[in-house]
């Protein structure tokens, strides 16, 4: 027989389900509820970052020229960053993302600079490369 005080953590598609004052919800749903509540309370910081979409779900406010995409958890829509944009290597919902052809990375020589979206290295080369001088 199971101990009634045992807290069960259920997983559905890698989403944690938590018992909170909001009931049993995923981390995603809790985050969205907090953002909606902050928007309703006219929180200036949250209102400068998020808005409600046509369905009443929070989404990031992006600068002109930036597109919306789903965050890493498919929880809410966030800004799709561009080359050189500061990024946050996080799996948290609501964090703006680098596109698939870019990677959020630190400069290994300048730790004082925050990570940014950088192109992936292409290490492929063909047989006509300048390395042919190695062949005698």
Protein Blocks (a to p, Z undefined) as FASTA:
>chain_A
ZZfklccdddeehiacdddfkbpadfklmmmmmmmmmmmnopaklmmmpccdfkopacdd
ddehiacdddfkomaccddddehiacdddfbehiacddfkbccdddfklmmbccdddddd
dfbdcfkbcklmmpZZ
